[in-house]
Amino acid sequence: MVRVLIYLALVAIFAFGAIWVVDRPGELVIDWQGYRVETSVAVAAAFVAVVAGGAVVLWNVMRWILAGPEAFALFRRNRRRSKGYEAIARGVVAVGTGDARRAGKEADEARRLLGREPLTLVLAAQAAQLSGDRAGAEAAFRAMTDQPETRSLGLRGLFIEAERRGDRSQAKQIAEEAARQSPDAPWAGQALFDFQCAERDWAGALATLERLSANRLIEKQDVRRRRAVLLTAQAGDAAASDAPLAIREAREAHGIAPDFVPAAVLAARLLAEQGDAKKAMKIVETTWSKTPHPDLAEVYVHARTGDPARDKLKRARTLSERSGNDPEGLYAVARAALAAREFETARGAVDRLLGIRPTVRACMLMAELEEIQGDAGRSREWLARALRAPRDSAWVADGVASEIWAPTSPVTGRLDAFVWKMPVEETRPKLAADAWLDEAPAEMRPIEAGATPALPREMPALSDPADAPAPAPEPASAPPKPATVIDAKPTAAPALSLKPASAPAKPTATVFPLSRAPDDPGTNGAEPADAASGSRNFPPRAGL
């Protein structure tokens, strides 16, 4: 609409000018070199307009003739460029569909039409990777590093190829170069950080972490966690040579992440070794309120190494009261009570542990308690239960379970890979032996007067019904004796059913291993002459 109005305005101006000239007639005389030209003003104006229009047309024709070769070359260049980008589009589709042959063909076509364009090199590298041509892929990525627009992409590709062939030294050099040339590239800084952590270069990893944080490539919470882990690792390495420096670094890590158990354990242990038990206990109490852990309890109870066992038991009770019924507090009380020869206290704590979850550690504690109190048979029984009991929590990283925390994974070298959790257990059917071993001893369960115990003290007898002798007939006056049959289904608590002896016997699944060694007389039998006397020294829990 605006253009129409402008056009009408120009036409009106032209018409007004033409009318103005016609309304004012006059003569124009040109006398030049013996020639005399006489005409009106209107004709002269029309002649000038025609001459000007012809000059413009002639100029455009001459310009088109002179610029023809260049325009033709530009036309061909644009056509080749258009065909090249169409080949790149087809090649990208071929790469996406996994057609290596078509991708390589389109990459060659794009290279012929476009030359060393960035997209051409990218397509060539992808086609080479798809077809398994590692040398061709590296050549394409190396060519990318010659151009500023694709240098970061080329370094990234060379880094991936170096990792694929297992050349960690070359991969680290490429990551360092990429981090130096492109500090804002997330992959370069992260890759360099991972290499430094795997090589235990804690100082270099801290510097790289600061650069990543300054460029806002990782979250602040992640930065704090990583810094705490690195400071803890650095303090652990310096603990033997420079204890004051290790204490400062461990306390700084504890201040950054108060719920990080390894930092608290290391700081408290170093402070306790320096004689500052009060600060050590305060650090443990802070972390214990957030994350109860057996290593914290171990450091807290033994904060003053010269104290008597009863004082250590008192500290264990204080720590346990802070966490209520948490198993770690009960375990600390049980261990300290055993050391203080407070057997009733130890048994009460172990009973509560077994009521919460009868793990390997709880069964081993009960076995130790029975051994100390002189009941070797029941101690062996609890050791047998420990073989089938659920596992306790441990430091787990990439499928590796450890009693001791480490800053990096032993498999991948990844920082902060260890997590305190229950290791993965083998899943299998629960046989009769599992049900027998999982059930608590008869002495641990209240039995009403006159009631039949739900669990026999002997293992079920195994026999083949085909080979068993025929049972002798019983007198009619004698009542049938009940036989106990254990249900082997994997239920939470095995149900027991009583059937008359006259019922046909069913075959029992093979049970392995036995509940105790063949030479073990059981809880009521006499002990062998060569049985070990006295208490057994169980190894303490490993820590940092």
C-alpha positions, 0 to 999 in steps of 0.5 A: 500500500505504501509503495502504491501511494509513493508511485501515485505521488511520483506520477502526480509530480511528473504530470504537474511538471509537464503541465507547468512546462507546457503552460509556459511556452518558449523557444530554445536556440542553440548556435554552435560551430555554424549550426543553429538549432531552434526548438521549444522548451518542451521538445528540448526537455523531452529530447534530454530525457530520451538521451538520458534514458538511452545512456542508462540503457547503453551503460547497463548493456556494456556493464553486463558484457564486461561482467559476463565472465565473472557472473558466469563463474559466480553462477557455476560456483554457486551451483557447485556449492549448492550441489555440495551441500546437498551431498552433505545432507545426503551423507548426514542422513546416510550416517544417521541410518548407518549406511557406511558405503553411502556416507563415504560416497557422499563425503567424496562427492562433497569433498570434490565439490566443496573442497576442505569445507568444515562440514565436508571434513566433519562428514568425512570423519563421521563416514570414516568412523562408521566404516571403521577407518580409524586412520581416515578419521584421524586424518580428517580430524587433524585437517580440522585442527588447521582451521580456526572454526573447526579446531576444537572439533578436531581436537575432540575427535583426536582425543576420542580416537586416542582413547579408543586405541588406548593411548592415554598419554596422547589423549592427555596431551590433546586434552591439555592443548584443547583446554589451553586453546578453548578454556570454555570447552566443557569436555576438555577441562573435564577430560584433563580433570579426570586424567589428573585424578587418575594419576593422583595429581591432586594439586593439578586437579584442584587448579583445573577445578578452579578453571572449570568453576571460573568458566561456569562449566560445572555447578557450584554444589558439584565444585564444593563436593569435588574440592572436598574430595580432593582436599581429603585425598591430598591430606591423606597423602600428606598425613605421614610427612606433614601432619599440620598441613594434612590437618588443615586440608582435612578440616577445610574439606570437612568445613566444605562438606560436613556430611563427607565421612572420609574427611571427618574421619581423617581430620578427627584421627589426625587431631586425636593423634596430635592430642586434641581429642576435644576437637576430634570428637566435635568433628565426629559428632557433627558428621555423625548427626548427618551420616552415622558411619562405623569409621566415625564411631571407631575414631570417636571411641578411641579418641583418647587412646590411654583411657580405660575400656569403660570410658570408651564404652561410655563414649560409645553409648553417648554416640549411640544415643545421638543416633537412636536405634541406628545399627552403627551406634549399636555396633559401636556399643557392642564392640566397646562392651566386649572390650570392657568385658560388659557381656550383658551390655554387649549381648543386649546391643547385639540382640537389637542389631539382630532384631533390626537386620541380622547381617554378617557383622552382627552374626560375627559379634554374637559368635565372638561373644559366645566364644568369650563366654566359653560356648564354642558350639554356639559360636560355631553356629553363629559363624555358620550363620554369618556365611549366609547372612546379608552383607553389611554396607561397604565402600563400593565403586564400579562393582568393587567393594572395599572396607577402606575409602579411596578418592578414585575408583580402582577400575576407571580412576573416576573421582568420588566413585566410592559410595557407602552402600550394600554390595550387590549380593548373589540372587539364588533360590533359598534352600532348606539350609538357607532357611535353617541358617537364617532362623534365629537359635532356639535360645534367642526366641521365647518359647511357651511352656509345653510348646514344640520348638519351631526349629530343630537343633539338628539339620534335616536328614537327607535320604533317597526314598527309593533306598530307604528301608520300609518302616516297621509297623507300629502298634495301633495303641501308639500314637504316630510321631510327628515329623517336621518338614521344612518349607524350602520356598523363599519366604521371609520366615520359613513356615513349618508344617507338621504331618503324621509319620504315616504320610508318604515322605517327600524327597528333600533338596540337597543341602550344601554346605553342612551347618558345621564341620563333621568333627563338631559335636554340637552345642551339647556334645563334649569339646575335642581335646585340642579345642582352642581355649580362651577368647578369639581376637577378631580383627578390628574394622579397617579405616582410613 
